[in-house]
Amino acid sequence: QYVSGFAWSPSGVHFPAQLRAGQHFLPHGLRSQGRSPLHVEASSATIGTAAELKTKILQIAALSDRGQRLNTLVAPVYQELRTEMKHAADLLCAMPSTIDEATLKGEWELVYSDVELFRSSPFFLAIEQALDTSPGIPLLGKWLGITDPTKKSAMFFKLHQLQVLSWGASTVGRISQTLDFETKELTSTFDTLLFGLTVIPILGWFKLLPTFGGRVVTLADRMELKGNVIEMELAKTQVVDTPGVSRIPFVSGLLMDRWYPVKPVWKLLPWNGGPFDGRSPACKVTVVYVDDSMRVTKDRSGALYVYMRPL
């Protein structure tokens, strides 16, 4: 019997001739001479259809851990995948697609981002817009080395990542968005796990601390599709249970399962023009491609986000 090119007999499994000869056993469109089997080459000569481009995009997303292995703050490795993803995404986005409410509505799951995953949330999209559109650079920003007032949010996101992800204390789980154009609301969810593995290096063989976690739910309202741009305003956020993970002890009863309004507080902050005439926490993303299974968007800085319909 043959299954996906492998033959089974009572004497064992017989591998295809390509593997026995030491050749790369990859689909024709993903082969590249003289390169490693895991290398993904975004070449218009070998990729032509939307289905092939989407397959390539998902392969790069898997190889790069949703893009997070490309973060140079961790290590400047696999950077060729960033270029290849951009090439594949550009080719896909150049193809015709119908961007309307009927195609965009419903639930989507984030599978790739070329920046920090948490930046897909309306909470951080609103922070990006507020910081990068406010005039000047504060003293702390100058001390941290910021020279461009339109890119203040990049430093904020770097500091946030260092604070919440250092030493593996926190890891990112599933991230999703649900778009409801009837209620004009976008709901974003972000699963986070705390203390996934805590052992004494070399000596340890058991976890020192149990794993806790929660799901951060953020609601944006006044959502509206204008051309290929989704505009919205950050409204409120809460933390609820992540299925299969214990609640955060001590603070769960105090902080979880309750909505925290963001908009009233937002208008009081000085970088939003507060406290007397503050701006609303507005944000927007540009949809560059969408079909029945994949959505590709960019934020105001040009960062790329790829979503798929959930299984």
C-alpha positions, -999 to 999 in steps of 0.1 A, spaced: 0 0 0 11 35 -7 4 66 16 17 100 4 46 84 -15 56 59 12 52 21 6 44 -4 34 52 -41 33 56 -68 60 93 -62 59 90 -25 68 85 10 53 100 17 19 110 53 14 107 71 -19 137 70 -42 143 108 -37 149 102 1 170 71 -5 192 91 -28 195 119 -3 174 144 -24 149 169 -11 115 154 -10 93 185 -14 64 195 -36 78 208 -69 68 244 -61 88 244 -29 121 228 -42 151 250 -46 184 235 -59 214 237 -36 193 249 -6 181 233 26 148 214 26 133 239 50 142 269 29 112 286 14 118 305 -18 92 331 -28 96 330 -65 70 341 -89 85 316 -113 74 287 -91 43 302 -74 14 315 -94 -20 308 -79 -35 322 -47 -37 287 -32 0 281 -37 9 315 -22 -13 309 8 4 275 13 38 292 12 26 319 36 14 293 61 46 273 58 67 304 66 43 312 95 49 277 109 87 277 104 89 311 121 65 304 150 39 329 137 68 353 129 81 355 165 114 337 157 122 367 134 122 392 162 158 406 162 154 416 198 157 379 206 183 370 179 189 381 143 182 347 129 160 334 100 158 369 86 156 355 51 121 342 60 110 378 66 119 387 31 103 357 16 71 363 35 70 399 23 75 386 -13 48 360 -10 24 384 7 30 411 -19 23 386 -47 -9 375 -30 -21 410 -23 -16 420 -59 -43 394 -68 -79 406 -71 -100 402 -40 -134 415 -28 -130 435 4 -165 440 18 -183 434 51 -197 400 40 -162 386 34 -146 402 65 -173 394 91 -169 365 116 -140 350 135 -103 351 124 -72 336 141 -38 353 138 -12 330 123 16 354 115 29 388 123 62 404 115 60 424 147 50 414 183 18 394 183 1 415 209 2 445 186 -28 430 167 -51 440 195 -71 472 192 -57 482 226 -21 484 212 -33 496 178 -48 526 196 -16 531 216 4 531 184 -18 557 168 -19 579 199 19 579 205 29 583 169 5 611 162 12 631 193 37 660 189 73 660 202 93 634 222 91 633 260 123 634 281 121 597 288 118 590 251 149 611 244 168 593 271 158 560 255 171 571 222 140 580 203 147 605 175 116 603 153 84 615 170 63 594 146 79 562 158 76 565 196 53 534 198 81 511 186 101 518 217 70 513 239 63 479 223 99 468 228 98 478 265 65 460 269 78 428 253 109 429 276 87 433 307 61 406 300 80 380 280 114 380 298 128 347 311 99 328 296 76 339 324 48 346 300 40 330 266 14 339 240 -13 315 230 -42 318 206 -51 352 193 -84 358 175 -106 386 162 -143 386 156 -158 413 133 -195 421 137 -206 448 113 -242 448 125 -232 458 160 -201 477 146 -179 459 171 -145 441 168 -137 416 197 -101 407 201 -89 378 224 -54 371 235 -45 340 255 -15 343 279 2 316 299 23 323 330 51 301 343 48 275 316 79 256 327 98 265 359 126 242 369 161 245 383 184 242 352 203 208 350 192 197 385 154 201 380 130 174 368 97 188 381 79 221 379 85 245 407 54 265 400 20 256 385 10 272 352 -16 300 353 -32 320 326 -60 341 313 -77 354 282 -75 391 276 -107 402 258 -107 437 242 -137 453 226 -136 481 200 -168 498 189 -178 522 162 -162 499 137 -167 509 101 -153 497 68 -142 526 46 -129 513 13 -103 488 24 -97 505 58 -113 493 91 -117 522 115 -127 517 151 -124 530 187 -111 511 217 -140 507 242 -132 483 271 -112 452 281 -114 424 306 -96 391 316 -115 358 316 -106 321 319 -84 304 293 -99 269 288 -77 243 304 -56 267 324 -59 276 361 -69 311 370 -43 335 383 -44 331 421 -50 359 446 -59 385 420 -84 365 399 -114 374 421 -104 410 422 -94 417 386 -109 390 363 -144 387 348 -152 424 348 -151 450 321 -127 479 325 -138 510 305 -108 524 286 -123 553 266 -130 577 295 -95 572 310 -79 574 276 -91 610 271 -74 621 303 -39 611 293 -15 639 282 -3 622 250 -40 620 239 -45 658 245 -60 653 280 -71 660 305 -96 686 292 -98 680 254 -85 645 250 -89 624 218 -108 592 216 -88 559 214 -92 556 176 -73 531 155 -74 515 121 -60 487 99 -58 484 62 -71 452 46 -48 443 17 -62 409 8 -92 388 19 -109 357 7 -130 330 23 -101 316 44 -73 342 47 -72 379 56 -40 400 53 -39 434 70 -14 462 78 -13 487 107 -4 523 103 33 515 106 31 489 77 34 459 100 19 427 85 -7 405 101 -21 373 85 -53 357 98 -70 325 89 -105 312 96 -104 290 127 -106 252 122 
